[in-house]
Amino acid sequence: MTSNDTARARLEGTVTSADGTTIAYERAGSGPVVVLVAQALADRKDNRGLARLLAASCTVVNYDRRGRGASTDAGDWSPQREIDDLDALISAHGGSAALVGASSGAVLALDAAAALPGAVTRVAAYEAPVIVDDRRPPVPRDLGDRLAELVRAGRAARAVSEFNRVALGAPAVMVAAMRLMLPAWRAMVAMAPTTVYDARLCVGLQDGTPLDAARWGTTSVPVLVMVGGKGEPFMRSGSEALAGALGARHAVVPGAHHGTPMMKPAALLPELEPFLQEGSVSGAAAPVPPG
């Protein structure tokens, strides 16, 4: 089997998180272990392009966050539950891994790095949705509660629309266009309960005020903060503030925007691949988890 064949081959599996939730994943490639942490309203299908590219030099674990795709959901969400999911994935793949997260997935990756010292070896954070100035309206802190009410009332499509409009800042005409893309829209509506999770995950980071880095005060691993060269202005100032607070490397990805990890992942490789290979002592494959 050639190296390209190895990168394309996907082995599916599951792990059980601390609360009994089943977390489904795909694994490909060989080398240092990297776990991809998906953005809001996305699952492992959305990150397969990036996973395939990174699998040429890494062991890539691409998973469905709880409540998405083939993963289950205990329903009693907290940030710690999602950190436990990552802990279970990392434990099953050798005990240590780098994390690559986009948007809210970048926030979760940073939270996990602070909570799991020794298990998380480094973090690449692409366009974490941090709002530190008046370049866009702040996200209301009660958005998660509002979305939860919509989900409880059976208004999943409305919750997805509200999340896109308020949290992501998508104009109404763009949200209307999304609704016409039926397969993608239906997939997002199926994940509507997780909009509550992502909204609550980002509380305190989107107030339009200077960033309080105390949340990640115990983070000591290398961090790469990336932002798209075509990203929104608030993303540029937010990423600079985040990198400064963490003492992290900051990189602008030419021509990239918020959807680049899903739509044109190759644009990230010039920054991402060298960062993930730093400190790697071996190109050997990670242990194959049982089952």
Secondary structure, DSSP 8 states (H G I E B T S, - for coil): --HHHHHH--EEEEEE-TTS-EEEEEEE--SSEEEEE--TT--GGGGHHHHHHHTTTSEEEEE--TTSTT----S---HHHHHHHHHHHHHHTTS-EEEEEETHHHHHHHHHHHHSBTTEEEEEEES-----STTS----TTHHHHHHHHHHTT-HHHHHHHIIIIIS---HHHHHHHHHSHHHHHHHHHTTHHHHHHHHHTTTS-SSS---GGGGTT--S-EEEEEETTS-HHHHHHHHHHHHHHT-EEEEETT--TTHHHH-GGGGHHHHHHHHHTT------------
